Amino acid sequence: MSKAFETSLDTKNFAIIDGYAKAVSVLSRSYTPLCSISGGSDSDIVLDIIHNVDEERKVKYFWIDTGLEYRATKEHLDYLEKKYGIEIEHIKACKPIPTCCREYGQPFLSKYISEQIMRLQLHNFQWEDKPLPELLEKYPNCKIALQWWCNAYYSTENGVVQMSRFSINRNKWLKEFMVANPPDFKISNKCCEYAKKKPAKLLIKEHDADLEMIGVRKAEGGIRSASYKTCFSESKSKGCNSYRPVFWYTDGDKKVYEDFYGVQHSRCYTEYGLKRTGCVGCPYSAKVNEELEIIKKFEPDLYTAAQNIFRNSYEYTRKYREFQKMMKRKTKESKNA
Ligand code: SF4
């Protein structure tokens, strides 16, 4: 039993004790493990756990430079390397975010929505509010995106039929907004693919890795954590397994861990007051305007860069939010009339 695991028992926190036991077990079965470091707070805890249980020092750490990163994150990576005596390999994005946005389009609202809009734009869709069969005839190779546009997907939760998250109506008045205001700029979800996913996949191949570790928590919510059911996924093709050491940690468990092990996060949290790090000013963030105000104050060059890269998306989102408010007001007025 590792010393770190024995120490973890002192916390009396089940998520931490259980997490350490699992980390020891998963790592003991891996020969070529890779650990992704983002510089964010979850990743800080993952690194602390993994470094504590990696007695053979076989884990390789890497960080992907998406081309839109905080200065504070880069400083934090230097701090982590010194603190743990490790090397964090800096990997360049296959295509940095600014290039992706220029070439393919800007992200808007969410990954899924951006993907469907991108598909429709590729088919020169005219943003028509017509029935699905009619649209399928006009745009025959665009079925999934048209099903999203026409609200063809439903889900059942507790016996209640609801609009699925794969339907446009899940985002209130988005369809009405887009019909009235067709986007005049390219929208795409490609920056996640070229700036984040592909470089990680290439690295796994290059190192012939049998295990990839990332800092995803169930409690963080959103599509990223929803795409996993548990902390470990076995590769179907005997390739690289995936392990999420803090998957079951609540916010409370995180706090206990940070205090118990003295984990220090980056200045993005401690000085800027950001709640999350990740890509600077990503339009998917529900709190992007608040984040931009903070970025403007602490890293003004990055603020200017984000404004240039995501300008159309920010503007279109702002217009959509105003449209939502206007529709809400109108609905209320017509109910009261
Ligand atoms: S998180 Fe946002 S900015 Fe970062 S790569 Fe994905 S879409 Fe682009």
Residues whose N, C-alpha, C, O or C-beta is under 5 A from the ligand:
A	BS01	SF4	P107 C191 C192 A195 C279 C282
